Amino acid sequence: MSVYDPALPQPRRVAYALVLGEEGVACVAEDTQVLTRVVIFNLVAQSRPGQIDDGQLQRIRAALTAEDWQEAIVAWMDATGKQLNIFDDEPVWTDVSLDAERLRLELPLSPIFAEPS
């Protein structure tokens, strides 16, 4: 079963980033360009200067000022110890792409119902 079924209308696609750790923060956007701006605005720019050492703070600020978004994100991860998992071009599942009838028909054919080998 796949959202890529050619008989279905083309699914919407999104990019998302997950901040690993206790916060459970996720950012979702229509593509990676927008996602980068979301991460910059909602994560990097919201960092408190008192929680980042001066050298790393200057590195982040310099990257932001130069609009070097990737460097700013890497510098932020280095400074905070936080990690991002970024996924681009992921499908958005809808009722059309996986309705109850399709699930009912295809579920018995899925690997979980195969005989152990």
MOGI-V209744 format. One record per run of one state. SS is the DSSP state (2 for helix, 1 for strand, 0 for the rest). FROM is the first residue (numbers start at 1). LEN is the number of residues. If there is no record, write none. Layout:
ss->SS from->FROM len->LEN
ss->SS from->FROM len->LEN
//
This chain:
ss->0 from->1 len->12
ss->1 from->13 len->8
ss->0 from->21 len->4
ss->1 from->25 len->5
ss->0 from->30 len->2
ss->2 from->32 len->13
ss->0 from->45 len->4
ss->2 from->49 len->3
ss->0 from->52 len->2
ss->2 from->54 len->12
ss->0 from->66 len->3
ss->2 from->69 len->12
ss->0 from->81 len->2
ss->1 from->83 len->9
ss->0 from->92 len->8
ss->2 from->100 len->8
ss->0 from->108 len->3
ss->2 from->111 len->3
ss->0 from->114 len->4
//
